[in-house]
Structures are given as structure tokens and as C-alpha cells.
């Protein structure tokens, strides 16, 4: 009888906690209609998918990226769905460009309600072929860039309305995946920055959301850069991102992220496999380390030739990819504006 009573109390407490948490989350929700949403890295891939979702919710979206042609195509995409959009060419690794971009947005829109840091690069290959420049470029894009956008935008985000900051990190910002060292090191830095900002800004009307996607079918693998045995590196990377059930579509990921932003959630970890990996690492880091070492052993080794030279995914296709298995991921390149330019075709 005593055991049944204790069990009943435990279940009741758990249910009550869940109901209270759900009610608190509902109270935190904001209406995105009419809000100004700025997405750094919004011209293609996940950034464009998020822009569509924010636009569908009635927000005015401002998209920034380095490539003006990509931005033009993205603007047409949003406008064809009835959305309102402005595009601004900006290199997130250049602080002066960030300051000019934020200044223009504030001048045109009067302020910023939602800031999304999504700009990213991916360098894939063994450590032997990675250079200091690779690490510096990754840090400039994934850490220093978001830090500069946040510090520049903060003065223009204060006010009576609740404000949102969304930082797109990665499962690679929770677990260091082999052959992605510059990427994972910089994403770990972004995760730490984002989580620390949430704590420091929580009492000032801000909610900072850290997003750690697992594998996604955005089409971005073709625009990643590969070193060493680049065709083999591209094959494993692209295949991993293409498998349904193991990866998630960009549209589905965007819906989850925008919903988390609207409710001010602290963290979003996309895909069951990513959540399982984070849970396993938390419970038994040594198990995760052994599994990652095994994965590294199965990956392509260093190249005896010009392994230090980087090739895009478009330059790394082979008889293995594209294929019928990668059909969904290949289709995503068109759906999400991940098209080749003259330098990579």
C-alpha cells in the first residue's frame, strides 16, 4: 500500500509539473505578425526555410548573406508566397559590414524583434589536412560573427515587447564529430555563448534559443568544402544527411525552430538520433568517445596527394553520389536555393 501511494504521488507530481511547464510555455508565446525578423545566413538552406516559416507567421523578414544572386532568388521565393522581405548583402565575418547592416535595418524598420544567427560553413576532412586558417574561418563565422551581430543589435532590441535571439548551433556543438574539427570547435563556442546569453539576458525581456540540429536534408552538403579524399568524404557526409528517418527535412526543422522561437524555448535538439546521442554522451562520455573513435576509423584516411586543397560538394560527386538513396537530399538543393555558382560547378 505504501509503495502504491508513493508511486501515485510521484506520477501526480510528474503530471502536475508537465502541465505547469506547458502552461508557462504558452504564456511566453509571442505573436510574430508584424515583427521584424533578421536572419543572418538567410539566402539558402535552413535559413531560407526559416524565412518562409517566419513569413507565413506574418513577420517581415530581412535576409542577409554574402551572395547577392542567392539573396535575389530568396527574395523572389518569399514574395511569391505573399511575404514581405528585404535583402542585404553582408559578410558575417566582417564587423564593419555587420554594423552597417544593422544600422540600415534599424533605420528602415525602427528596430529588431527577432535576431537569427544561421550563417555557417562546413569543412570536412581529417585533421592532417586542416589548417589554422580553417579553424580561424570557422570561428569567425560561427562564433565571432554571431557575437558581433548580437552586441550590435542589442541596443535596438530593447523595449516593452519581448525579444528573441536564435542561434543555430549543431549537434556538433554538443558532441565533437570526427573529420569536422574546425566546425565542431566553433559550434561548441557558439553553444556556450548562446547558453550564457540566455542566463544574462533573461531578466531583460529576452529569450535566447540555442538550436542544435542533427542531420538535415537542406541541400547544403553540396556547398560544404571537402579535403583529403574529397570524393569519399563527400560520399559519407552526403549519404548521412540523406537517409529519411535519420535526417529531417529543412521545412520540418524550420517549423520546429520557429515554434521554439515564438515560445522562447531554451534549447531545441532536432532528430531523435541527435537527442539519443546527447543523452548517451551525458550518461556515459566514455561510451560516446569509443563510438566516435570507431567512426573515425571507418572514415577515409588522409590523402597522399593534394589533400590540403578544398573542393566543394559540387566538385566531389562520384559514382556513389548522387544516387537513388540521396534523392530527397538532392531535391533539397533546388527547393532550398543551394545551387552551384560558376566557381563550384
C-alpha positions in Angstrom: 0.0 0.0 0.0 2.8 2.4 0.9 4.6 1.7 -2.4 1.4 2.3 -4.4 0.8 5.6 -2.5 4.4 6.7 -3.2 4.0 5.8 -6.9 0.8 7.7 -7.1 2.3 10.8 -5.6 5.3 10.5 -8.0 3.1 10.2 -11.0 0.8 13.0 -9.9 3.8 15.3 -9.3 5.2 14.5 -12.7 1.9 15.2 -14.4 1.4 18.4 -12.5 5.0 19.5 -13.4 4.3 18.8 -17.1 1.0 20.7 -17.0 2.6 23.7 -15.3 5.5 23.7 -17.8 3.1 23.6 -20.7 1.1 26.5 -19.3 4.2 28.6 -18.6 5.4 27.9 -22.2 2.1 29.1 -23.6 2.3 32.3 -21.6 5.7 33.0 -23.0 4.5 32.8 -26.6 4.6 35.9 -28.8 2.7 36.8 -31.9 5.1 37.1 -34.8 2.8 39.0 -37.1 4.3 42.4 -37.9 7.6 41.6 -36.2 10.9 42.4 -37.8 13.0 39.1 -38.1 16.6 39.4 -39.2 18.3 36.2 -40.4 22.0 36.2 -41.0 22.6 33.4 -43.4 19.1 33.5 -44.8 19.6 33.1 -48.5 19.5 29.4 -48.7 19.2 26.1 -46.9 17.8 26.1 -43.4 18.0 30.0 -43.3 15.6 30.2 -46.3 13.3 27.5 -44.8 13.1 29.5 -41.6 12.4 32.7 -43.6 9.4 31.0 -45.2 8.1 30.0 -41.8 8.5 33.4 -40.2 6.9 35.0 -43.3 4.0 32.6 -43.1 3.5 33.7 -39.5 3.2 37.3 -40.7 6.7 38.5 -39.9 8.7 41.0 -42.0 11.9 39.2 -42.8 15.3 40.7 -43.5 17.7 38.2 -45.1 21.5 38.7 -45.2 24.2 36.7 -46.9 27.3 37.3 -48.9 25.9 36.2 -52.3 23.6 38.8 -53.9 22.3 36.4 -56.6 21.3 33.9 -53.9 19.6 36.8 -52.0 17.7 37.8 -55.1 16.4 34.3 -55.6 15.5 34.0 -51.9 13.5 37.3 -52.1 11.5 36.1 -55.1 10.8 32.9 -53.2 9.4 34.8 -50.2 7.5 37.3 -52.3 5.8 34.6 -54.3 4.3 33.3 -51.1 3.0 36.7 -50.3 5.6 37.6 -47.8 7.4 40.9 -47.1 11.2 40.8 -47.4 14.3 42.9 -47.6 17.7 41.5 -48.6 21.1 43.0 -47.7 24.5 41.6 -48.8 26.7 41.2 -45.7 29.7 39.1 -44.8 29.2 38.0 -41.2 33.0 37.7 -40.7 33.3 41.5 -41.2 32.3 43.5 -38.1 32.0 46.8 -40.1 29.6 45.2 -42.6 27.5 43.8 -39.7 27.3 47.3 -38.1 26.3 48.9 -41.4 23.7 46.2 -42.0 22.2 46.5 -38.5 22.2 50.3 -38.9 20.3 50.1 -42.2 17.7 47.7 -40.8 17.1 49.9 -37.7 16.8 53.0 -40.0 14.3 51.2 -42.3 12.3 49.2 -39.7 12.8 51.2 -36.5 14.2 48.2 -34.6 14.7 44.5 -34.5 12.4 42.0 -32.8 14.0 38.6 -33.7 17.6 38.0 -34.5 18.6 34.7 -36.0 22.2 33.7 -36.4 22.3 30.9 -39.1 25.3 31.8 -41.3 27.6 28.8 -41.5 30.4 27.0 -43.3 31.4 23.3 -43.1 34.9 22.0 -43.7 35.1 18.1 -43.9 38.2 16.1 -43.8 40.9 14.5 -41.5 42.9 16.7 -39.1 46.0 16.1 -41.1 44.6 18.3 -43.9 43.1 21.1 -41.7 45.0 24.3 -41.4 44.9 27.2 -38.8 43.1 29.2 -41.5 40.3 26.6 -41.5 39.8 26.9 -37.7 40.0 30.7 -37.9 37.4 30.9 -40.7 35.1 28.6 -38.7 35.4 30.6 -35.6 34.9 33.9 -37.5 31.7 32.5 -39.0 30.2 30.6 -36.1 31.4 32.5 -33.0 32.7 36.0 -33.7 30.1 36.8 -36.3 27.1 35.9 -34.1 28.8 37.7 -31.2 29.1 40.8 -33.3 25.5 40.7 -34.6 24.2 40.3 -31.1 26.3 43.0 -29.5 25.4 45.4 -32.4 21.7 44.6 -32.4 21.1 44.5 -28.6 20.6 48.3 -28.1 18.0 48.3 -30.8 16.1 45.3 -29.4 15.3 46.7 -26.0 11.8 47.9 -25.3 8.5 46.8 -23.8 8.0 43.9 -26.3 9.5 40.5 -25.7 12.6 40.0 -27.9 14.0 36.8 -29.3 17.6 35.7 -30.3 18.0 32.3 -32.0 21.5 30.8 -32.5 21.7 27.9 -34.9 24.5 25.7 -33.4 24.6 22.0 -34.2 24.8 18.5 -32.7 28.4 19.1 -33.5 28.3 21.8 -30.8 27.4 19.2 -28.3 29.5 16.2 -29.5 32.8 16.5 -31.4 32.2 14.6 -34.6 35.4 13.3 -36.4 36.5 14.9 -39.6 34.7 18.1 -38.7 37.1 19.6 -36.1 37.0 23.3 -37.2 33.2 23.1 -37.5 32.7 21.4 -34.1 35.2 23.5 -32.2 33.4 26.7 -33.4 29.9 25.3 -32.8 30.9 24.4 -29.2 31.9 28.0 -28.8 28.5 29.2 -30.2 26.6 26.8 -27.9 28.4 28.2 -24.9 27.9 31.8 -26.0 24.2 31.2 -26.6 23.5 29.4 -23.3 25.4 32.1 -21.4 23.5 34.9 -23.1 20.2 33.3 -22.2 21.1 33.4 -18.5 22.4 37.0 -18.6 19.6 38.5 -20.7 16.6 36.5 -19.2 15.6 39.4 -16.9 15.7 42.0 -19.6 12.8 40.8 -21.8 14.9 38.5 -24.0 14.6 34.8 -24.7 17.7 33.2 -26.3 17.2 29.8 -28.0 20.0 27.5 -28.8 19.3 25.2 -31.7 21.3 22.0 -32.1 20.1 20.3 -35.3 21.2 16.8 -36.1 21.4 15.7 -39.7 19.1 17.7 -42.1 18.2 17.5 -45.7 18.8 21.1 -46.6 20.9 20.6 -49.7 23.9 22.4 -48.0 26.2 19.4 -48.3 26.9 20.4 -51.9 28.2 23.7 -50.7 30.3 22.2 -47.9 34.1 22.0 -48.5 35.9 18.7 -48.5 39.6 17.9 -48.0 41.7 14.8 -48.3 40.0 12.1 -50.3 37.3 14.6 -51.1 35.0 12.4 -53.1 34.9 9.7 -50.4 34.5 12.4 -47.7 31.6 13.9 -49.6 30.0 10.5 -50.1 29.8 9.6 -46.4 28.7 13.1 -45.4 26.1 13.4 -48.1 24.7 9.9 -47.5 24.4 10.5 -43.8 22.4 13.7 -44.4 20.1 12.0 -47.0 18.7 9.0 -45.1 15.0 9.5 -44.2 14.3 8.8 -40.5 17.9 9.5 -39.7 17.7 13.1 -41.1 15.0 15.7 -41.1 13.8 17.9 -43.9 14.6 21.6 -43.8 10.9 22.5 -43.8 10.2 20.4 -40.7 13.3 21.7 -38.9 12.3 25.2 -39.7 8.8 24.7 -38.2 10.3 23.4 -35.0 12.7 26.2 -34.7 10.2 29.0 -35.4 7.8 27.4 -32.8 10.6 27.3 -30.3 11.5 30.9 -31.0 7.9 32.0 -30.6 7.7 30.3 -27.2 11.1 31.4 -26.1 12.4 27.8 -25.5 15.9 27.5 -24.2 17.1 24.7 -26.5 16.0 22.7 -29.5 17.7 19.4 -30.4 16.3 18.2 -33.7 16.0 14.5 -34.7 15.7 11.5 -32.3 19.2 10.3 -33.2 20.7 13.6 -32.1 18.7 13.6 -28.8 19.9 10.0 -28.2 23.5 10.9 -28.9 23.4 13.8 -26.4 21.7 11.6 -23.8 24.3 8.9 -24.3 27.1 11.3 -24.0 25.7 12.8 -20.8 25.3 9.4 -19.2 28.5 7.8 -20.5 31.0 10.1 -22.2 33.4 7.2 -22.5 30.9 5.2 -24.5 30.5 8.1 -26.8 34.2 8.5 -27.2 34.6 4.9 -28.1 31.9 5.1 -30.7 33.3 8.2 -32.2 36.8 6.6 -32.4 35.3 3.7 -34.2 33.5 6.0 -36.6 36.8 7.8 -37.3 38.5 4.5 -38.0 35.8 3.8 -40.7 36.2 7.2 -42.4 38.5 7.9 -45.3 42.2 8.4 -44.3 44.4 11.3 -45.3 45.3 11.8 -48.9 48.8 11.2 -50.2 48.3 13.9 -52.8 47.0 17.4 -52.6 44.8 16.7 -49.6 45.0 20.2 -48.2 43.1 21.6 -51.2 39.4 22.1 -50.5 36.8 21.0 -53.0 33.0 21.8 -52.8 30.4 19.1 -52.8 29.6 20.0 -56.4 33.2 19.2 -57.3 33.2 15.9 -55.3 30.4 13.9 -56.9 31.2 10.3 -57.8 29.6 7.1 -58.8 28.3 6.8 -55.2 26.5 10.1 -55.0 24.2 11.4 -56.2 22.1 8.2 -56.3 18.6 6.9 -55.7 19.4 6.8 -51.9 20.2 10.5 -51.9 17.2 11.6 -54.0 15.5 13.6 -51.2 18.7 15.4 -50.2 19.4 16.1 -53.9 15.9 17.6 -54.4 16.5 19.8 -51.4 19.3 21.6 -53.3 16.7 23.0 -55.7 14.0 23.6 -53.1 16.3 25.5 -50.7 18.3 27.6 -53.2 21.5 25.5 -52.8 22.5 25.9 -56.4 26.1 25.9 -57.7 27.8 29.1 -58.8 30.3 29.5 -61.6 33.2 28.8 -59.2 32.0 25.4 -58.0 30.2 23.9 -61.0 
